[in-house]
Amino acid sequence: MPVAQKWAYFDHACVAPIPQVTADAMSQWTRESSLDGDVAWPGWLAKHDNLRRLVAQMINAAAEEIALIPNTTFGINLVAEGFPWRTGDNIVMPDHEFPSNVYPWMALESRGVELRRVELDGSRVDANRIADACDERTRIVSASWIGYASGYRIDPSELATVAHDAGALFFLDAIQGLGVHALDVEATGVDFLAADGHKWLLGPEGAGLFYCRREHLNLLRPMNIGWNSVNQGIDFSKIKLDFRHSASRYEGGTQNMAGFIGLYSSLRLLVDFGLSFEQSPIREQVLAYSDQICEVLESVGAKVLSDRSEEAKSGIVSFEVPGKPAEQLVQSLRAAGVVVSQRAGRLRISAHCYNNLDDIDRLVEAVRS
């Protein structure tokens, strides 16, 4: 990770730096694009197919259930705009979701679809409260795997069960968990999933992932329809609206070639490190660092605000230093070579598995000073 040569980087919940292998892969694309133009295009396309297969392997899905999308917001809108809503339907979700997991659902209110935002228990998402908010007209339950501000981690299978018991489907915003925590979409019952690659997956911005359970492919009306949505693909002379029998029907037109080539290299690195749908040594390392960070922050007078119980903790740690504005501290830490961010007036730290004890020492010394 080249970033480690300059910074103690604790901001992976915002935008992650890319690994050297990813930078190399994207640089190679740049060289090929400048020297060969579209001569190299078939090879780039094959790498996209490899990426779909790798994502499927990582979350225990089929490659046909994976689409490559620009960002998480795009994936949420695929469901929000593609679902066959009827007046009187509703969506249920926890309150304090990231805006991208609110606005697409909120926009449906003009079509007679109600958005029900369920109050949290502190930072905790209470599955019983979610269940109580559902009724016979609930069509989607949507939630973030990990709260972007609090770091609270839900059990996706618990909310999927709540949704299915109500006769609804479950959408998971996985951007703050995928890349660290293991996820088996088959076992957990997730129906739809979206995640951008630029956080814990260590990929570039503008390259994300969408999962649609195979049985729902004909449920969602394809949006952004283009040549890449149909079976005949690059046979542009054959005009027939014959949608692909895979999630790639949602991809539309030309893709972010460089971004997805980079994302493949990042995911390959994580998978080689042991990340799978069954286990994640990355999770163990990230949680160990996060626990240690909490201990040393409290030792110098900081107040940790995130739920650090075993069932809820994640790589995101929210904290405050009494009497010190968060924005001021972000800039002070940046001047000391430590990168963090602030959300909702609180400091937010998000370590990855490549961080080390020297990084933690720099962080604590910067907070102490």
N, C-alpha and C positions, 0 to 999 in steps of 0.2 A: 504494500500500500504506500505509494509515493507520498501521500499526504502526511504520513508519520514522520517524514524528514523535517517537516516545518511546524506542524501543529499537534497539540494534544486535542484530537478531534472527537467531540462528544455531541454531535448534532445529526445523527443518522435518522432521527425521526423527522427531520426537515429535508435535507438533500445530502445524500451520501457522496463521498469522493469515490471515484472508480478505481479498481485495481489496475496494476500495470498490464496484466494480460488483456484486460478490456480496452485500455488505451491503445495497446498494440494492435488489437483486432480492428479497432475503428480507424487507426492510422493506415492499416493495410487496405481497408475499404477506400480510404481517401486516395491512396496511390493507385489502386486499380481503377477507380472512377476517373481519375485524371489522365491515366495512361491508356486505358482500354475502353472507357465508356460502356455501352451496353453489351459489349462482348463478354464482360464478366457477369452480366445480370443472371444467367441461369445458375451460376454458382452461389450467388447471393440468395436466390430464391430457395435453393436447397438448404441453406443454413437456417432459413425461416422454418422450414419443415422440421429440421432437427430441433429447433427451439420448441416448437409445439410438443414434440415427443418428449423432450426433456422436462418440460413443465408438467405434462401428464404423468410422467414417471414420478415426479417429486410430490404430487398431491394425490396419487392413486386414481387417476382418471384415464380416459382414452384420449388419444391425440385428436380425435374428431370432436371432442368436447371443449377444445381450447381454441380461442381466437386471440390474435395479436392486435392490440388496440393502443391508441396514443396515451391514455391515462385512465386513472380510476373513474373520473367523472364521466368519461365516455362510456365505460362499462355500466355505470349506474343508470345512465340515460338509455342504454339499450333495453334495460328492463322496464324503466319507468315509461318510456315512450312506446315500447313494443308490446307491452302486456295488453290483453283484450279487456280493458276496463269497462264497467257499466256504472251508470249513475247510482250513487249510494254505496259503492265499494269503499274500503278504507285500507290504509297502510298503518302499521303499528311499529314504532321505533322508540328507543331510549332517547331522552332529552340529552342535549349537549353533544350531539354528533358533530363531526366536521361538516362545514357548510355544504360541501359537495355531496354529502349523503342526506341533505335536507332539501335543498332547492329543487332538484328534479321531481321529488315527491310533492313538494309544496305547489309546484306549477300545475299539478293535476287537479287542484281544487277548482280551477275554472271549468273543468269537465265533470264536476260533481263527485270527485273522489276526495275523501276526507283523510287528512294526515293526523294521526294521533301520536303525540309525543309524550312519553311516559316519564314522569319525574323520577330522578335517581334517588337512591338512598345514600346520601353523601356523594361518593364517586361510584358506588356499586350499582351495577345493573341487576335489578331484582327480577328474576324470571317469573315469579308469581305475579308481580305487577304487570309485566308484559302480557301474561296469560289473561289477567283480568280485563285488560284493555281490548282483547280480541273478541270478536263475535262472529256470527254466521256470514257477515259481509266482509270480513278481513281476507284480503287476497295475498298480501305480502307482509312479512315481518322482516325488517331491515336493521342491521346493527354492525358496528365496527368490532372487529376482533379485539382490538386494543384501543382504548381511549387516547386520542392524540394529545390531550392536555394532561390528563390525570395518570395515564399509563395503566388504567384498570383493564385487566384481561378477562374476557368472558369465556365460557365454555361453549363453543359453537354448537356442539351436539345438544346442549340443553335448550338453546333457543330454537334450534331446528325442530326439536320435539314439540316445543310450545306451538310453533307455527303449524306443524303437520296435524297436531291434535285439534287445531282450530280449522282445519281444512285449507290452510294457506301454504305458501311457499316461503322459503328462507333465503334472503340475500345477505351475503357476508362481504363487508368492506374489509379486505384482508391486508391493506397496504402497510399497516403498522405491525403485522405479525409474520407475514410470509418472508422467509429468508432466515428466520431465527427459530421459530417454533414449528414442530412437525404438524402437518395437517393431512388427514385422510378424508377426502370429500365423500367417499363412498360410505365409510363407517359413520361419519358425523351427520350425514343427511343434508349437507349443504346443497341447495338447488342452483344458486347462481353465486358467482364470486368475481370480484374485480380487484386488481392491485396494479399500481404503477411500479416500475422497476427501480426508481431512483432513490429509494430509502434503504431498507434492510437487505434488499436483493443486490445492492451495490452496483446497479446499472445506471445508464444515462437517462436523463429526462426525455420524455416523449416516447417511451417504449414500455407498454404495459400489457397485462394479461387479463383475459376474461374466460371464465368457466361457465358453461351451460350444461346442466345434466342432459344427457342424450334425449330423454323422453320429453324434454321441454322445447326441443329445437323448433317444432312446428307451432308451439304456443306463442313465441315471441315474433311479432311482425318485424322482419328485417328493416333496419334503418340504414341510411347512408348507402343506398344500393348502387353498385357499380359493376364493372367487368369482373372484379375479384369476388363477386357474390355468387356467381353462377357456375355451373358445371363445365361449360365450354371455355371458361377462363380466357386465355389469350387468343382464342379463335374469334377475333373481333368481327368477322364476316357473318357469323352465325348468331342471329339475334333471336333469343328465346329466353323468357324469364323462367329459367330452370334452376332454382336455388340449390346450392351445394347441400349435401346431406351431412353437413358438419358445421361447427360453430364458425368456421371461416366465412360462412355466408354473411356474417355481420361485419366483415372487414372492409367491404366497399371497394376502394380503388387502390392506388399505389401506396405502398407502405414506407415507413421510415427504415430504409435498408440499413443504414449505418447504426441506428439506435438498436435495432433488434439483433444485429450481428454482435454489437457490444454486450447486450443483455445476455445473449447465449454464453459468451465467455465468462461473465460474472456468475451465472447460474451453474455453469460447469465447475467453476472453482468451489462454490458452496457444496455442490453434490459430491465432489471429490473429497471435500473435507468431512463428509459423512451425513449431510442433511438428506433426509428422506421423509416419506409420509409416516414412517414407523418410529424414527428416532432423530435426535438432533443434538450432537455434541456442541454445536454452536449455541444452542439455548442454555446449556449448562454453563458455558463460559460467560455468556452475556449476563445471566442472572447472578453468577458469582461476583463478577465485577460490579454489578449494580448494587448488590448487597454490601460489598466492601465500601463503595462510594457513599452509601447511606450512613454507614457507621462512622466514617471519618468526617463527613459533613456535620453530623450531629456533634462530633467531638470538638468542632471549632465554632459551635454556636448556631449552625444553620438548622432550620426546621424542615424535616422531610414530610411532605404532604401526601405522597402516593401511598396507596394500600400495598403493603409489602407482605401480605399473607401468601402462603404457598400457592393457593389456588387462584390468586388474582395478580400477582406481581409480573412485571415485564421488564424489558430493557429501558423503558421510559421512567425516569425519576423526576418528579416535580418537587421543588423545594423553595424556600425563601430564607433570606437573611434579614432578621428583624431590623427595621429602621433603614434598610437600604433598598432603593427602587430597583426593580428588576432590570429595566432598560439600562440604567447606569452600570449595573454589575455586568451585564452582557458585554458592554464596551470595555470595561476595566479588565475583564477576563480575556477578551480578544487582544488587548494590548500586551497581555502576559503570555500570549501564544496558546490560549485555551479557547476552543470554540464550543459555545453552548447557545441556546436560544431562550426566548421567553414566550409563554402563552398564558393569557388571562391574568397577567400581572405577576406570574410566578416564573422562576427559572426552571428550565427543563434540560435535563441531561439524558443523552441516549448513547450509551457505549456499544461498540460492536466487539466481536471476538478477537480482533487484531489489536485492540487497545491493550496496554500493559500497565504494570505498576508504576513505571516512570510517568505515564500519562496521568494516572490518578494522583501521584505526588504533586505534579504541576498544577492540577486542578485545585487540590486542597490548599496548597501554598498561595495560590492566587486568590481563593476565597478568604483565607485567613488574613492576607495582607489588605 
